[in-house]
Amino acid sequence: MTIASRGAPLLVIDTKWKRLKGAIDDPKYGVGQADVYQMMAYAHVYQGERLLLLYPHHAGLGSEAAGLTCVHQINGTADSRIAVGTVSLSKPQAAIGQLRKRLSLGHLCLRPIESSPA
C-alpha cells in the first residue's frame, strides 16, 4: 500500500502476517532478508524512500514494541529507510494513531542495512 501526496509516494507499507521476535532474541526482530529485498524493490518501483514493514503485535514483544519499533538506513541509497512497526490487532485504531505520530515526529534509531552488490 502507498501513501502519496500530489502523486508522489510518501510512504510504502507492506503488511506481514509473521510473528516478530523480541529484540533480546534477535536484534533484527526476525525480519527476514527476503522482506528487506522486497521493500528495496518497492522503493525502486514506486520511487519511495520511506518504507514500512508492518507486523501484528503480540505479547512476546512487550508493550513498548507497539507502534514503530525501529528504522534502518539502507546503505548505498541517498535517503531510503525501512521502518519496522507493529499493530495491535485487538486495538488497531490506537496502534495506527501511535504509528502516525511516531512517523510524523521522525522517531528514528538508525542502523545500516547493507545492500548487496548487483
N, C-alpha and C positions, 0 to 999 in steps of 0.2 A: 504494500500500500504506500502511496506517496502523499505527502502534504506539500502543496505548492502555493506560490503566490505569484500572480501575473504570469502563469505558465512556467515559472522557474521552480524546480524542486527545492524545497527547504529541508525536507526530511524523508528518507526512505525507511519504511518499517517492514520487518519480516517477522511474523509471529511463528513461534515454535511450540510444539507440544511435546517437549522433552523436560525431564527433571534435572534442573541445575544442581550442582554440588555446592557445598559451603566453601568459603574461601580457605578455611582451615584444611579441608580435604584436598583442595585443588585451587591454586591461585588464579587459574583461568575459569573457575566455576564450572568446569566441564564443557565449556563452549568448544565445539569441535572445529578443527581446521577447515573442514568442508563448509561449515556455516560461514566462516570468515571469508573464504574464497567466493562463496555465493554472494555475500554482501559486497565484496570488491567488484564483482561482475555487475551487480545492480548499480553501484556507484558509476561505473563506466557507461552503462546503458542509459541511465537516467540523468547522467551528469550531475549527480548529487554528492555532496561532501559530508553531510550529516546522515549517519546510518544508525538504525536502532534494531538490535535483536531483542525481541520481546518474548519472555518465557512466563509460564504460570508460576506464581509464588507458592511456596509450601513451607510448612512449619520448620523443616530442617535448615532453612536459610536464616531463620530468626526474623524478628520484626524489623530490624534495620535494613534488611535487603529489599523490602518492598519499595518499589519505585525505581529510580536509576541507581544501578549498582556501581558501574564504573564506565569510563570512556577511554578507549585506546586510540592512540595516534597510529596511523598506518605509515610506516617508513617508505620512502620513495614516492610519496604523493605530496602535493602542495599543502593541503589542509584537510584531507579526509580523516574522519574519526568514526569509530564504531562504538556505540554505547550498548551496554548490556543492561536490560531492565526487566523487572518482574511486575506482574499484575495479579492481584488477589482475585481469584475467580469468585470468591464469596462476597467481595466488596469492590466490584470493578470500577464504579464511579469514583470512589475515593482514591484508588490507585492511579486512575487516569489523571485526576487532578494533581496528584503528587508528582507524576511524571512530567506533566505540562509545566509545573512550577520549577522543577529541577532543571529541565531542559532550557527554559527561558532564562533562568538565573545563571546558566553556564557552569553548574557544579561539575568539575572535572577532576579525575585523578588519572593523569596521562601516563600511559605505559606504551612503549613502542611495540608494534607488531610488525615483524619483518615481512615484506612482500618478496616472494620468490622470484628469481630471475626467469625471464621468458625463454 
